[in-house]
Amino acid sequence: MRRFHHNDPSFETDFAAFVEERRDTPEEVDAIVRDVLSAVRAEGLEALLRFAREFDRVELDEDSIRVSAEEIAAGAAACSQEVRDAIAFAAGRIRSYHERQRPADLRFTDEAGVELGWRWTPLEAVGIYVPGGRAAYPSTVLMNAVPAAVAGVERIAMVTPPGRLQPAVLAAAQAAGVTEIWRVGGAQAVAALAYGAGPIRPVDKVVGPGNAFVTAAKRRVYGVVGIDALAGPSEIVVVADGANNPDWIAADLLSQAEHDPAAQSILITDDEAFAARVEAAVETQLSALATGEDAAASWRDHGAVVIAPLEESPRLVNLIAPEHVEFAVEAPERLSDRVRHAGAIFLGRHTPEAIGDYVAGSNHVLPTSRAARFSSGLSLYDFLKRTSIVKCDEAAFAALAPSTIALAEAEGLPAHARSAAIRLEQS
């Protein structure tokens, strides 16, 4: 874990270098992914079954690669009532939040008499990748599938690595409106969704987080299908003053560090003594944390404590452009309103990021690796398309045609110009 002090002469240079450090996909991963995608595209189901044996050590066939409706129902029923209730609670809040994002169609007539507008339509088919390696992720199912269902996507195909499907994941799939589940993971799952493979029909867009192989595969299939984003390791910045409980802040930092050794947790505070108490609390909690090995590696290799005036924190947050930022201060909006680059902002001492991961209702699929500078988190809009509408009557066409002809001729496109001019000549 590194420490930066705002008063150090080299602070700006050192902090900028820290922000620019890479935690992304090794180059050798991309070469492996390229070969996997090529095999699935060429061989289809045969390649999927071979990779299941090679990578996952399981034997599958055309029938068993799909999770049956009976398996889904039985698995969901095996989920404890407490967890099922929590899934229903979270799904309801996520659904309500995303329903409020629904945009309206519009038609209007402008001053030239041209009728213009746009229309929103849902995607037909979406593929959702749900990781199955380090843990079970029912929240990933909800955050990806519920907005798709709200948008009106007819086919929601979920892929997840072979092995025991956790009851909570199946219960979440059932609650979220997933229409089919396939036992296939890794780059080969992304390939199956993009190109189709045996019984798995291709989709229009692939969403959901995954490991370095999944992210590299999504990058390569973009253009064949749409993708949500290229997910990197998780990140959190906590801006906290000395009035906080250091145990709370330590827990918030570790909530992201436990995801992955490449995750990043950063504390910004104006109180050096408080920072020391948080660091001590982190060490204490690590010793009792089941995910402590990964969290300790993340904190050691990528974590940081920044001692700086709180008034400086929005500028520093904007430089980091983190996935998550908490403002655990009084009147948090005073600082947060100056933040332009963040995936999600959590305001006040009683709003830990974990609330957003599960039940707040906002989406937890957020930009990482400084992508918050130019992109947003997953939303209803990821599952909708906007189509423009244009309608001219004779008078409106006559008003627009001369400028159309002039611009087409300026661009050296005579057929464009002619398609307007011929109507003027013959009207």
N, C-alpha and C positions, 0 to 999 in steps of 0.2 A: 504494500500500500504506500502510495506516495503522498507527500504533503507539500502544498504550495502556499506561500504566504504573500499576500498582496503587497507588502512593503519591501519584498526582495527586489533588488534592481533588475534581476533577470526574470521576474515573474511573467511578464507578457510573452517573452520568447519561450520560456519553459512550458508555460500552459498551452500555448499554441501548438508546440510540438507534441504534447500529450494528447491534445484533441485530435490531431492528425494521425495518430497511431492506428494501424490497421489490425482488425480482428476478423477478417473475412476469409473466404474460401481459398485453400491452397491450390496452386495451379494443377497439381497432379489429379485432384478431384475432377476437374473439368475434362481431362482426357478420358478418365474412366467413364464418366457420364456420357460423353459423346459416343463411346462404343455401345453402351447399354441402350441408348436411344435408337441407334442404328439397328441393333438386333431386334428390338421390339417392333420397329417400323417394318422391318423386312420379314420377320418370322411370326409376329403376333403372339397368340396364346402360347405357342411352343416355347418362345423365349421367356415369357412370364413364368411358366412352370419350371423351366431350367434355372432361372434366377432364384426362385423360391427354394429349390434344392440347394443351390450353391451358396446363397447369402443367408437364408433364413433356416436352413436345415429342416424343411418340411416338404412333404409330398402332397401335391394338390393335383386336381384334374379339372376339367371344364365345369363340372358340377360343384365340387367342393370349394372352388375359388370364390364362389358367391356365398355370402351369409344368408341363409334362408329366413323367411318370415317367421318360421317357428323358432329358430335360434334367437332371432332378435327379441321376440316376445318372451321367451324363456329367460334370456339374459337380463332383460329389463325387469322382469318379475323378481329376479334374484337380488336386485339392488335393494338396499335397506330403505325402509319407508322414510327415514330422516333425509337420506340423500335424494330420493325421488321427490320429496317435498321441496328440497332446496333447488333441484333442477327445474321443477315447475315454477317456483318463485322467480328464479333467474330468467327463465325463458319468457315469462310474462313481462318482466321489466325490459328485457332486450327487445321484445316485440313492440311494446308500447313506444320505446325510444325511437326505433327505426320507422315506425308508422308515421311519426311526426315529421320525418324527413321527406315524405312523399311529395314530389314536385307536381305541379299542375300543367296540363296541356294548355296551349294558348293559341288563339287565332285572332288576328287584328288586321285592319285595313289602314295603310299609311296614307300620307298626303298625296301620293301619286296614284292612288287607287289600287295599289298592289295588295293582294291578300297574302299575308305572311303568318308564320307560326311554327310551332314545333309540337311533336307528339312523343310521349315516353312509352316504350314497350319493354317488357322484361326479356331477358335472355331465355332461350329455350332449354338449355341444359348446362349445368355447372358441376364441376368436379371439386370435391373438398378433400384435401389431404389432412389426415389426423395422425399425428405422431404416435408411436407405440413403443418407443425405446425406453427412455428414462422414467416415464410415468404414464398413467392414464390421464387423458385430457378431455373430460366431458365438457369443460368450458370452451374448448376449441370447437367442438361440434356446435354448440349453441351459438357462439359468436359468428360462425361462418354460415351455418344453415338457416338460422332464424331470419336474418335479413334477406337471404335468397328467397325464402318462402313468402315473406312479407311482400317482396317485389313481384311475386307471381311466377317465379321460375317453376316450370312444370316438372323437370327432372333434376333431382339433386343426388348425384352419385358420390358416395363416400368411399375413399380408399384408406386402408390402414394396414400396417405390417402384419403378416401372419403370426399366429400364436393365440394365446387365450385372450379373447375379447372381454375387457372389463365390463361388468354389469352396468356401471355408471355411464360408460361410453354408449352402450346400447340403449340405456334409458334416455340419454340425452338425444340420441339419433331419433328415437321414437317421438320424443316431445318436440323436436325441432322441425320435423317434416322431411327427413331424409327418405328418399324413395328406394335406394338400393345401396348395399354395402359389399365391398370386395376385399378379399384378403390379399392384398398386394401393397408393398411399400417401396420406399426408395425411389431412385430415378426411374425404375421400370414402371412404377405406378403412374408417375407423371406422363411417361411415354404412352401408356395405355389410354389415359384420359385424352391425350392430345391426338393420337393417331387411330385409336381403337385397337382392340386385341381380342379376338375370339368373341365371347359374349359381351365384352365391355365395349359399348358404343362410344365414339368420340363425343366430347363435350365442346362447348363454346368458350369456356373460361375455366381456369384452374386457380383455386384459392386455398389458403391455409399454410401454416408454417411447417418447417421440416428441417432436417439437418443440412449439412453442406452439400450433400449429393442431391437432395431434393431442390435446394435453391439453385444449384448449377443447372439442373434439368429444366426448371421453370425458365431460367434465362434463355436456354437454348430453344425451347418450344414456343417462345413468345413470337407471335406473328402467325403461327399455325393456329394457336388459341390465344385468348387474352389471359393475363395473369393479374393478381392483385398487387403484389410487390415482391421484392427480393429480400426476404427476411434475414436479418443478421442476428447476432447475439443480443440478448435483452439488455436494457439500460435503465438506470434510474438516477436522477439528481434530486437530492433532498436539501432544500434551503431551510435552515432551522436556526432560531435564536436560542439563547441560553435558558429560556423559560420552559423549554421542553423537557420531558422525561427522557434521559439518554437511552434507556432500555427500549422505548418506543421507536426512537430514530434508528437505533442499531437493528431492530427487527425489520424496519422498512428497508434498510440497505441490504440486509441479507435476503429479503423476499425476492430480490432479483438476482443476487449473487448465486443463489442455490440452483438457478435454472441451468447453468452451464459454466465450466471453467473460463469461458471466453466472455461471459457477461460482465457488465460494468456497473459499479455503484459509486456515486460521488456525493460527498457531503460538502455543502457550502455553508459556513457559519462565520459570524463576526466574533465569536467567543472561543478563545483558544483553550481555556479550561474546560468548557463544555465539550469541545472536540475531543479532548483527552478522555473524558468520561464516556463518550460514545465509542471511541476506539476500544476502551476497556470492556464495555458492554458487548461489543462485537465479538471479542475474544472469548468472553464467558459464554455467550450464546452458541458460538461455533462448537464449543466442546460438547454441547448436548444436542446438537442438530443432526438429525438422521442424514441430511444432505450436506453435512459439514465438510466433507472432502472437496466436493465441487465448489461450495461457497467459499471455502478458505483459499482455494486456488484463484478464484475470481477476484477476491478481495486483495490477495497478495499481488497478483500480476496486473490487474487492471483498475483496482480501486484507487480512490484519492480523497484526501481531505483538503479543502481550500479555505484558508482563513482570509476573509475579505469583508469589507463593509456590506451590509445587506443591500444598500442602495446600488451596489455594483452587481448584485446577483442576476438581475435580468440580462445585463450585457454578457455575463459569463454563460448563462443558460443559452442565450442565442448563439454563442460560439460553439457550444457543445451540440445544440439541436437534438436533445435527447428524446428517446421514446416516451419516457415518463418524467415529470417533474412534480415534486410536492413542495408547497409553500407552507411550512409548519410555523407560521408566525401570526401575530395579531394583524387584522386587516390585510389579509393576503392579497386581495385584489390590487392594493396599492403597488405591489411589485409585479404581480402576474400580468396585469394589463399591459406591461411593457415587453412581454415575451412574445416574439413573433414565430419562433421556431421550436415547436415541441409537439409530440404526438398527442399527448393528453396532459392536462394540468389538474392537480388535486389541491384543493384549497382548504387550509385550516388544519389544526392539530388532530382532528378526529376524522380525517379523510385519507387514510392510508391507500396507497396504490392498489393493494389487494382487493379493496372494495370494487375498484374498476375492473379488476380481472374477472370478477364473478357476477356481482348482482347489482351494480349501480344502474346498468342498462346501456351505457355507452359501450362502444365496441373496443375490445382489447387487442385487436389486430392493428398494430400501429407501425409507423415508419421507424426504422432503426438505422444505425450507421450514418447519422447526420442527414438522412433522407427527409427528415421533417422540414428541411429548408425548402423543399419543393413538392412535397406530397402530403397526403392526409391519410388517416386511418381508414379501415374498411367501413363502408356505409351502404345504405340502400342504393346509392348511385352506382356502386360497383356491379349491380345486378340489373341495371336498366340501361337502355340505349335511347338517345334523343335523335329523332328524325326531323329534319327541317321540311317545311311545307311552303310552297310558293304557288300563287295563282294570279294570272293576269287576264283581264278582259282586253278588248281591242284598244281601248283608250289608255289603259295602264301600260300595255306593251309599247304603244307609240311613244309614251313618255320616257321609257327606259331604253328603247332600241338604239337611238343615235349614240349614246355613250357606250353601249355594248359594242357597237360596230367600231367606234374609234379605238377602244381599248384592245379589241381583238386584232385590229390591223396593226396597232403599235407592237403587239406581241408576235406578229408574224404568223397568225393563225387565220388564214382566209376562210376556211370552212366555218369557223365560229362566226366570223363576221357575216358570211353569206346566210347562215341560218336565221339571223335577225333581219338582214337586208331584204331577203326574199319575201318576207312577210310584209315588210313596209311597201315593197313594190307591188305586191299582188293583193293588198287589202283595199 
